[in-house]
Amino acid sequence: MNALTHTLPATLQQARKARRISQLELSLRVGVSQRHVTFVESGRARPSCDLLLAWLQELDVPLALRNAALLQAGYAPVYSAGNLADPALAQAQAALLQLLDVHDPMPALVLDAQWNLRQMNRGGRWLAATLLPRAANLPQDAPVNMLDLLAHPEGFARHMLNLDEVCPVLLAHLRDDASVQPALIPRVEAFAGLLRSRLGAHVLHSGWPRPLAPVLTTRFATPHGPLAFFSMFTTFGTPQDITLASLRVEHMFAADAATRAVVQDQVAPHG
């Protein structure tokens, strides 16, 4: 859904339902009556700018969608959408580069809300080229979407040794993302289609597998032998720019000594 093509009531209803919050709970959070919430969501009342901003904040609506909702209500957008090359975002860009650099030789990636790959470190480039040799020939500024690479028959999922353990959990998280980022839905459902063809529909609907470890580990088959990683994510605290709000850094850590040794041997000497 492109919020700019929809009405404010539709945008607010979808945002509230995506967060599984009742009209009563929302009314208590923003300090208005449930009746007023009902009137706004039905189009019979127009919220003030201050109320609308508080409303969107309580629903943790993405900043881009907040701007769209403000426009739908007849107000000017309040959030900027800078480019990482802009001088105003120089400190943020420096912080991202520091996170990538200090994590080398382990892979680290910068992703935006649509799962577009924005930056990666040496370890990330090595792992991408190891799993997808074709990626090594892409221009550095070529647009790459990680969900497209997951959903492609010859993509990352092809190399996962524990596809049945990892991907149903990942799919559930992606569908949760898509509930507040509807533009993700086609890519997420393409990934679901790949999983159905590889694992069977019964696996996707049988519930998550019983966790065997504190963190979910992804295991890949590679020319260097099996490699195992788990991930942590870093985001900007209280960002007030749409670009910064969309970014997150995925830090991949070796889940065993063999993986750590391979990465250090393959990446570190060539820095």
C-alpha positions in Angstrom: 0.0 0.0 0.0 1.2 3.5 -0.9 -0.1 5.7 1.9 -0.2 8.7 -0.4 -2.9 7.0 -2.5 -5.1 6.3 0.5 -7.1 8.3 2.9 -6.1 9.3 6.4 -8.8 7.0 8.1 -7.5 4.0 6.1 -3.9 4.8 7.0 -4.7 5.2 10.7 -6.9 2.1 10.9 -4.2 -0.1 9.2 -1.5 1.3 11.5 -3.5 0.6 14.7 -4.5 -2.9 13.6 -0.8 -3.7 12.6 0.1 -2.9 16.3 -2.8 -4.9 17.6 -4.0 -2.0 19.7 -7.7 -1.4 20.4 -9.4 2.0 19.9 -9.9 2.2 23.7 -6.3 1.6 24.4 -5.2 4.1 21.8 -7.7 6.7 23.2 -6.1 6.3 26.7 -2.6 6.7 25.3 -3.3 9.9 23.4 -5.7 11.4 25.9 -8.9 11.6 23.9 -12.2 9.8 24.1 -12.7 6.5 22.3 -15.6 8.2 20.5 -13.1 10.7 19.0 -10.8 7.9 17.9 -13.8 6.3 16.2 -14.8 9.5 14.5 -11.2 10.1 13.2 -10.9 6.6 11.9 -14.3 6.8 10.2 -13.5 10.2 8.6 -16.1 12.1 10.6 -13.5 14.2 12.5 -10.1 15.6 11.6 -7.4 15.5 14.3 -5.2 18.5 15.0 -1.6 18.4 13.9 -0.4 17.9 17.5 -2.9 15.1 18.1 -2.0 13.4 14.8 1.7 13.4 15.6 1.1 12.0 19.1 -1.3 9.4 17.6 1.4 8.3 15.1 4.0 8.2 17.8 2.0 5.9 20.0 1.5 3.5 17.1 5.3 3.7 16.3 4.4 4.4 12.7 7.5 4.6 10.3 8.5 8.3 9.8 7.8 8.1 6.0 4.3 7.0 6.7 3.9 9.8 9.3 4.7 12.3 6.7 2.2 10.7 4.4 -0.5 10.8 7.1 0.2 14.5 7.7 -0.2 15.2 4.0 -3.5 13.3 4.0 -4.7 15.4 6.9 -3.7 18.6 5.1 -0.6 19.4 7.1 3.0 19.9 6.0 5.4 16.9 6.6 7.8 17.4 9.5 10.4 14.7 8.9 13.4 15.1 6.6 14.7 12.4 4.2 18.3 13.1 3.8 20.9 11.3 1.7 23.8 9.7 3.5 26.1 11.8 1.4 24.6 15.0 2.7 26.8 17.0 5.0 23.9 17.1 7.6 24.2 13.3 7.9 28.0 13.2 8.0 28.1 12.2 11.7 25.6 9.4 11.1 27.5 8.1 8.1 30.8 8.1 10.1 29.1 6.1 12.8 27.9 3.5 10.3 31.4 3.2 8.8 32.9 2.8 12.2 30.4 0.0 13.0 31.3 -1.8 9.8 35.0 -1.3 10.2 35.3 -2.5 13.8 33.4 -5.7 13.0 35.8 -6.8 10.3 36.7 -9.5 9.4 33.2 -10.7 10.5 30.5 -9.7 8.0 28.4 -6.6 8.6 25.7 -5.1 6.4 23.7 -1.8 6.4 20.1 -2.4 5.3 17.2 0.0 4.9 13.5 -0.6 5.7 13.0 -2.3 2.3 15.9 -4.6 2.9 18.0 -2.8 0.3 21.7 -3.3 0.9 23.2 0.1 1.4 26.8 -0.7 2.6 28.9 -3.7 3.8 32.3 -4.3 5.1 35.1 -6.5 3.8 33.7 -9.6 5.6 30.3 -9.0 4.1 31.6 -8.7 0.6 33.6 -11.9 1.1 30.6 -13.8 2.3 28.4 -12.5 -0.5 31.0 -13.5 -3.1 31.4 -16.9 -1.5 27.7 -17.7 -1.4 26.8 -15.9 -4.7 29.9 -15.7 -6.9 28.0 -13.6 -9.4 27.7 -10.8 -6.9 31.5 -10.2 -7.1 31.0 -8.9 -10.7 28.2 -6.4 -9.8 29.2 -2.7 -9.8 29.6 -1.3 -6.3 26.7 1.1 -6.7 24.3 -1.6 -8.2 21.1 -1.8 -6.2 20.8 -5.1 -4.3 17.8 -6.2 -2.3 18.4 -8.9 0.3 14.8 -10.2 0.1 15.2 -10.7 -3.7 18.4 -12.7 -3.0 16.5 -14.8 -0.4 13.6 -15.5 -2.8 15.7 -16.2 -5.9 16.0 -20.0 -6.6 19.8 -19.6 -6.8 20.1 -17.2 -3.9 21.1 -17.4 -0.3 18.4 -19.9 0.8 19.9 -22.4 -1.6 23.1 -22.6 0.6 21.3 -22.8 4.0 21.9 -26.2 5.6 19.2 -25.6 8.2 16.6 -24.0 6.0 13.7 -25.7 7.8 14.9 -24.3 11.1 15.7 -20.8 10.1 13.4 -19.7 7.4 9.9 -20.3 9.0 11.1 -18.0 11.9 12.5 -15.5 9.4 9.3 -15.5 7.4 7.2 -14.7 10.5 9.5 -11.7 11.3 9.3 -10.5 7.7 5.5 -10.7 7.7 5.5 -8.7 10.9 7.7 -6.1 9.1 5.4 -6.1 6.1 2.4 -5.3 8.4 3.9 -1.8 8.9 5.8 -1.6 5.6 3.3 -2.9 3.0 5.7 -2.3 0.1 7.5 -5.4 1.4 4.6 -7.7 0.9 5.4 -8.9 -2.7 8.9 -9.7 -1.8 8.0 -11.4 1.4 5.4 -13.6 -0.3 7.9 -14.4 -3.1 10.1 -15.7 -0.3 7.2 -17.7 1.2 6.6 -19.2 -2.2 10.2 -20.4 -2.4 9.9 -21.9 1.0 6.7 -23.7 0.1 8.4 -25.2 -2.9 11.5 -26.3 -1.0 10.0 -27.3 2.4 6.3 -27.9 1.7 3.4 -25.9 2.9 3.0 -28.1 6.0 6.4 -27.0 7.4 5.4 -23.3 7.2 2.2 -23.8 9.0 3.3 -26.3 11.6 4.6 -23.7 14.0 8.2 -22.7 14.9 10.6 -25.5 15.6 11.6 -25.9 19.3 14.6 -23.7 19.9 17.8 -25.6 20.6 20.0 -22.7 21.4 19.7 -19.2 22.9 20.1 -17.5 19.4 19.1 -18.7 16.0 22.1 -19.8 14.0 22.2 -20.0 10.2 24.4 -22.6 8.7 25.7 -22.3 5.1 27.3 -24.8 2.8 30.4 -23.2 1.2 33.6 -24.3 -0.6 35.4 -23.7 2.7 33.1 -26.2 4.5 30.0 -25.4 6.7 29.9 -21.9 8.1 27.6 -20.9 10.9 26.6 -17.4 12.0 24.2 -15.6 14.3 23.2 -11.9 14.1 22.7 -8.8 16.1 21.2 -5.6 14.9 22.1 -1.9 15.6 19.7 1.0 14.9 19.9 4.7 15.5 18.3 5.8 18.8 15.3 8.2 18.3 16.1 9.1 14.7 14.3 12.2 13.3 15.2 11.6 9.7 13.5 9.1 7.5 16.7 7.8 6.0 18.3 7.2 9.4 15.1 5.7 10.8 15.1 3.1 8.0 18.7 1.9 8.6 19.9 -1.0 10.6 23.3 -2.7 10.8 23.4 -6.5 10.8 26.4 -7.7 12.6 27.1 -11.4 11.8 29.1 -13.4 14.4 30.8 -16.8 14.0 28.8 -19.4 15.8 31.7 -21.8 16.1 35.5 -21.9 16.1 35.7 -23.4 12.6 33.7 -20.5 11.1 35.8 -18.0 13.0 39.0 -19.5 11.7 37.8 -19.6 8.1 36.7 -16.0 8.1 39.9 -14.8 9.7 42.0 -16.8 7.2 40.1 -15.6 4.1 39.3 -12.0 5.0 41.8 -10.6 7.5 45.1 -11.2 5.6 43.7 -9.4 2.5 42.6 -6.1 4.2 
